[in-house]
């Protein structure tokens, strides 16, 4: 019997029963004008937003919510940053403040990891258009039977606060991922960051926890459940069971948050309480759509802040990203009595387009050279001033190229075959 359907539903459930686009929170639309500072002007202040975790979630304050298919999360996102007025440009940067225990954060909600070898959960080995090469062809191991013996790549630096990640072949119901591929991913990503966020529990993404166990790396994960509100809770229930099994099998040592749509928050909290597990529960959305009604009910929020979709030039992108996040997400969270922690769920720069019409956002183009500019002006500066973020994303995603086109499949630091793009990873150690 469904735990979700049998439990009392929150007052906001009516918002999940009709028509607004997914990942849209009304009331906080922000201008897409040029930023007050350039990318080189990101303040180097103490921690500003606290720590948070994430996946993708959304509701609407004034508009009903509907959870459309996953394709709704992509495509042209410029509407997330359309202007209502210019007053935001006159606001001073948010003041710094300490926040509670680190949780950290996911556009587009939902992520997770689940069961593993102990429960007999092994990812499907079937071929898929999104499958990538095995670890032996990309990462060298001194012991072929020991994933923890992988050799380090001198080009990779552990400079990122966090990275957004989806195992290739994890699009339900066409699952086609493998544990070997996820192990390779973690061998690479662990050289760039100590945190990743997932986008769902389907397709046995639980392999991530097993991969961390086998590689013995220092890696924390933001997990989540990506429900579809129009399916009477079926997707939520399916993934909730995976989450329960994952927590039972692997514990919480490598988990720093669980993200879920607002309508399922209370049920997720109940599930964790029944397991005697204490984990932060939150949600994520476009940075301009958060509101107090959402944030008052969660432990953390994660905001997608994409200068590309705001039509910002790459030279101004880093400074614009910081100001947008501070003015619209951090300040809102700091005004609430529950003080939810905030992080940037996604930010990055695309490197290519399937068509000429989408290769430019107006002032700048989708190129590896421009990704390099954004890396050089955002990553180390954000680390210094305490901005918590998940760089979008780890690998190019072939399925997005096929289904959406444009720049959607080209946001990775690596190509889909797991080879590093023609970029230099910033070294933030000095």
C-alpha positions in Angstrom: 0.0 0.0 0.0 1.3 3.4 -0.9 2.8 5.3 2.0 2.3 8.5 0.1 -1.3 8.1 -0.7 -2.1 6.9 2.9 -0.4 9.9 4.5 -2.0 13.3 5.1 -1.3 15.6 2.2 0.2 19.1 2.8 -1.8 22.2 2.1 0.2 22.9 -1.0 -0.9 19.7 -2.7 -3.5 21.6 -4.7 -0.6 23.4 -6.4 0.6 20.0 -7.8 -2.7 19.2 -9.6 -2.8 21.5 -12.6 -1.1 23.6 -15.1 2.0 25.6 -14.5 5.4 24.6 -16.0 7.7 22.5 -13.9 10.5 24.2 -12.0 8.7 27.5 -11.8 8.2 29.5 -8.6 6.3 32.7 -9.3 7.0 36.0 -7.7 10.7 36.3 -7.9 11.4 37.0 -11.6 14.7 38.8 -12.0 16.0 41.0 -14.8 18.5 39.7 -17.3 20.4 43.0 -17.6 24.1 43.4 -17.3 25.5 42.8 -13.8 26.6 45.5 -11.4 30.1 43.9 -11.3 32.2 42.0 -13.7 33.3 38.4 -13.3 36.5 39.7 -11.7 34.6 41.5 -9.0 33.2 38.6 -7.0 33.7 39.6 -3.3 36.0 37.6 -1.2 33.9 37.6 1.9 33.2 34.9 4.5 30.6 32.2 4.1 27.4 33.8 2.8 24.8 31.3 2.1 25.3 28.4 4.4 25.5 24.8 3.2 22.9 23.0 1.3 22.0 19.9 -0.6 20.0 19.3 -3.6 18.1 17.8 -6.4 15.6 19.6 -8.5 12.2 20.6 -7.2 9.6 23.2 -7.6 6.2 24.6 -6.8 4.4 27.8 -7.5 3.3 30.4 -5.0 0.6 32.0 -7.2 0.5 29.5 -10.0 -0.5 25.8 -9.8 2.3 23.3 -10.3 2.4 20.3 -12.6 5.3 17.9 -12.9 5.7 17.4 -16.6 8.1 14.8 -18.1 11.8 15.2 -17.7 12.1 17.0 -21.0 10.4 20.0 -19.3 13.6 20.6 -17.3 15.6 21.5 -20.4 15.3 23.6 -23.6 15.4 27.4 -23.6 15.5 28.6 -19.9 15.8 32.3 -20.6 12.3 32.8 -19.1 13.8 32.1 -15.7 15.6 35.4 -15.8 13.1 37.8 -17.5 12.9 41.3 -16.0 10.1 42.8 -14.0 12.0 45.9 -13.0 15.5 47.3 -12.5 15.5 47.8 -8.7 17.7 44.8 -8.1 20.6 46.6 -9.6 20.5 49.1 -6.8 20.7 46.6 -4.0 23.9 46.2 -2.0 25.5 42.7 -1.8 24.1 40.6 1.0 26.0 40.7 4.2 27.9 37.6 5.3 26.7 35.4 8.1 27.5 32.0 9.5 25.0 29.2 9.0 24.4 25.9 10.5 25.9 22.5 9.7 26.9 21.8 6.2 24.3 20.1 4.0 24.9 21.3 0.6 23.3 20.8 -2.3 20.4 20.4 -7.6 17.9 22.8 -11.9 15.7 20.2 -12.2 15.1 18.1 -9.2 15.8 14.9 -7.8 18.7 12.8 -7.3 19.7 9.8 -5.5 21.6 6.8 -4.8 20.4 3.6 -3.7 21.1 0.0 -3.1 24.2 -1.8 -3.9 25.9 -5.1 -4.0 24.8 -6.1 -0.5 21.3 -6.0 -1.7 22.1 -7.5 -5.1 21.6 -4.3 -6.9 23.8 -4.2 -10.0 23.3 -1.8 -12.8 22.1 -3.0 -16.2 25.0 -3.7 -18.6 22.9 -3.4 -21.7 24.2 -1.2 -24.5 22.9 2.4 -24.7 23.4 5.4 -26.8 24.5 7.2 -23.6 26.9 4.5 -22.5 30.6 5.4 -22.3 33.9 3.6 -22.1 34.9 1.3 -19.3 37.4 2.4 -16.6 40.2 0.4 -18.2 40.2 2.6 -21.3 40.0 6.0 -19.5 41.6 5.5 -16.1 44.6 3.4 -15.4 44.6 1.1 -12.4 47.7 -0.5 -11.0 45.5 -3.4 -9.9 42.8 -4.3 -12.5 40.7 -5.8 -9.7 41.0 -2.9 -7.3 39.2 0.3 -8.4 40.9 2.2 -5.5 44.3 1.7 -7.2 43.5 4.2 -10.0 46.3 6.6 -11.1 45.8 10.3 -10.8 45.6 12.6 -13.8 47.9 15.6 -13.3 45.5 17.8 -15.4 42.7 17.4 -12.8 42.6 19.6 -9.6 40.3 19.2 -6.7 39.1 22.8 -7.0 35.3 22.5 -7.3 33.0 22.9 -4.3 30.7 20.4 -6.0 29.7 19.0 -9.4 26.3 18.1 -10.8 26.3 14.5 -12.1 24.0 12.0 -13.8 25.3 8.5 -14.7 25.1 7.9 -18.4 22.1 5.8 -19.3 20.0 6.8 -16.3 16.8 8.1 -18.1 13.9 6.0 -16.9 12.5 3.7 -18.3 15.3 3.4 -20.9 18.0 2.5 -18.3 21.3 1.5 -19.7 24.0 2.4 -17.2 26.7 0.2 -15.6 28.6 0.0 -12.4 31.9 -0.1 -14.3 31.1 3.3 -15.9 30.1 4.8 -12.6 33.3 3.6 -11.0 35.2 5.4 -13.8 33.2 8.5 -13.3 33.9 8.6 -9.6 37.6 7.9 -10.2 37.6 11.1 -12.4 35.3 13.3 -10.3 37.0 12.5 -7.0 40.1 14.3 -8.5 37.9 17.5 -9.1 35.7 17.6 -6.0 34.5 16.0 -2.8 30.8 16.5 -3.5 28.4 15.5 -6.2 24.6 15.9 -6.6 22.4 13.5 -8.4 19.1 14.0 -10.2 17.0 10.9 -9.4 16.9 7.5 -7.8 15.7 5.6 -10.9 17.9 3.3 -13.1 19.9 2.0 -10.1 21.8 5.2 -9.6 22.7 3.5 -6.3 25.8 2.4 -8.1 27.3 5.7 -7.1 27.5 4.7 -3.4 28.9 1.3 -4.4 31.5 3.1 -6.6 32.5 5.3 -3.7 32.9 2.3 -1.5 35.0 0.4 -4.1 37.2 3.4 -5.0 37.6 4.4 -1.4 37.5 8.1 -2.3 36.4 11.1 -0.2 33.1 11.8 -1.8 29.8 13.1 -0.4 26.5 12.9 -2.3 23.3 14.9 -2.4 20.6 12.4 -3.1 17.0 13.0 -4.2 13.7 11.6 -5.4 12.3 12.9 -8.7 8.5 12.3 -8.4 5.9 13.0 -11.1 2.9 14.6 -9.4 0.5 13.6 -12.1 1.1 9.8 -11.7 -0.6 9.5 -8.3 2.8 9.1 -6.5 4.0 6.0 -8.4 7.4 7.5 -9.4 7.8 8.9 -5.9 7.1 5.5 -4.3 9.4 3.7 -6.7 12.3 5.9 -5.8 11.5 6.2 -2.1 12.0 2.4 -1.9 15.4 2.7 -3.6 16.3 5.4 -1.1 15.3 3.4 1.9 17.4 0.4 0.6 20.4 2.7 -0.1 20.3 4.1 3.4 19.9 0.7 4.9 22.8 -0.7 2.9 25.3 2.1 3.0 24.2 4.3 5.9 24.6 8.1 5.8 28.3 8.6 6.0 28.5 9.7 2.4 25.1 11.4 2.2 24.7 15.1 2.9 21.1 15.8 1.9 17.9 14.5 0.3 16.0 16.7 -2.1 12.3 16.3 -3.1 9.4 18.2 -4.4 7.7 20.3 -1.8 4.5 18.2 -2.0 6.4 15.1 -0.9 8.6 16.8 1.7 6.6 15.7 4.8 6.5 12.1 3.6 10.2 12.0 3.0 10.8 13.5 6.5 8.5 10.8 8.0 10.4 8.0 6.1 13.7 9.2 7.5 12.3 9.6 11.0 10.9 6.1 10.9 14.4 4.9 10.0 15.9 6.9 12.9 17.9 8.9 10.3 18.6 12.6 10.6 19.4 14.2 7.2 18.5 17.6 5.8 15.6 17.6 3.4 15.2 20.4 0.8 14.5 21.3 -2.8 15.9 23.1 -5.8 14.6 25.3 -8.5 15.5 28.1 -10.9 17.1 30.9 -8.8 14.4 33.4 -9.7 11.5 31.3 -8.6 12.2 30.6 -4.9 9.8 32.2 -2.4 9.3 32.1 1.3 6.4 29.6 1.1 8.8 27.0 -0.3 11.8 27.8 1.8 9.9 27.9 5.1 9.2 24.2 4.8 12.7 22.9 4.0 16.2 22.7 5.5 17.9 24.0 2.4 17.3 25.4 -1.1 19.4 25.0 -4.2 19.2 27.6 -6.9 20.0 27.1 -10.6 21.8 30.3 -11.7 22.8 30.2 -15.4 24.3 33.3 -17.0 24.0 31.7 -20.4 20.2 31.6 -20.2 20.2 35.1 -18.8 21.9 36.3 -22.0 24.9 37.5 -20.0 28.3 37.8 -21.7 30.9 35.3 -20.5 33.1 38.2 -19.3 30.4 39.3 -16.9 29.1 35.8 -16.1 30.9 35.1 -12.9 30.0 38.4 -11.2 26.4 38.3 -12.4 26.0 34.7 -11.1 27.2 35.7 -7.6 25.0 38.8 -7.4 22.0 37.1 -8.8 22.3 34.3 -6.2 22.9 36.8 -3.3 20.2 39.2 -4.2 17.4 36.7 -4.9 18.2 33.5 -2.9 20.6 34.1 -0.1 18.8 37.3 1.1 15.4 35.6 1.0 16.7 32.7 3.0 18.3 34.9 5.6 15.0 36.7 6.1 13.2 33.6 7.2 13.0 32.3 10.8 14.0 28.8 9.9 17.2 30.1 8.1 17.3 27.5 5.3 20.8 27.2 3.9 21.4 28.0 0.2 23.7 26.8 -2.5 23.9 27.2 -6.3 22.4 24.0 -7.7 23.7 24.6 -11.2 26.0 27.0 -13.0 28.3 26.6 -15.9 28.8 27.3 -19.6 28.0 25.3 -22.7 30.7 24.4 -25.2 28.8 23.6 -28.4 25.4 23.6 -30.1 23.6 21.2 -32.5 22.5 24.2 -34.6 23.7 27.6 -35.5 20.6 29.3 -34.0 21.5 28.3 -30.4 25.3 28.7 -30.6 25.1 32.2 -29.1 23.2 33.7 -26.2 23.6 37.1 -27.7 26.8 38.6 -26.4 28.8 35.3 -26.2 29.0 31.9 -27.8 29.0 28.3 -26.7 32.7 27.3 -26.9 35.4 25.6 -24.9 37.3 28.9 -24.8 34.4 30.6 -23.1 33.9 27.7 -20.6 37.6 28.3 -19.8 36.8 32.0 -19.1 34.0 31.1 -16.8 36.1 28.5 -15.0 38.9 31.0 -14.5 36.7 33.8 -13.2 34.2 31.9 -11.1 35.6 28.7 -9.4 38.4 29.9 -7.2 36.7 33.2 -6.5 33.5 31.4 -5.3 35.6 29.1 -3.1 37.2 32.1 -1.5 34.1 34.0 -0.7 32.2 30.9 0.6 29.7 30.5 -2.2 28.6 26.9 -2.3 27.8 25.6 -5.8 27.5 22.5 -8.0 29.2 23.1 -11.3 27.0 22.0 -14.2 28.1 19.5 -15.2 30.4 16.5 -15.1 29.9 15.0 -18.6 28.2 15.9 -21.9 24.9 14.0 -22.1 24.1 12.4 -25.4 20.4 11.8 -24.7 19.9 15.6 -24.4 21.5 16.1 -27.8 19.1 13.6 -29.3 16.0 14.8 -27.5 16.5 18.6 -27.1 19.3 19.7 -29.4 20.8 23.2 -29.1 23.3 23.5 -26.2 21.6 21.1 -23.9 24.0 18.2 -24.3 27.2 20.2 -24.1 27.7 21.4 -20.6 30.2 18.9 -19.4 33.8 19.4 -18.2 34.3 16.1 -20.0 33.0 14.8 -23.3 30.5 12.0 -23.1 33.4 9.5 -23.7 34.9 10.7 -20.4 37.9 12.5 -21.9 38.6 16.0 -20.7 37.7 18.9 -23.0 40.3 21.3 -24.2 40.3 23.2 -20.9 42.6 23.8 -18.0 41.1 23.0 -14.6 41.8 25.9 -12.2 44.2 25.3 -9.4 42.7 26.9 -6.3 45.3 25.5 -3.9 47.4 28.7 -3.8 
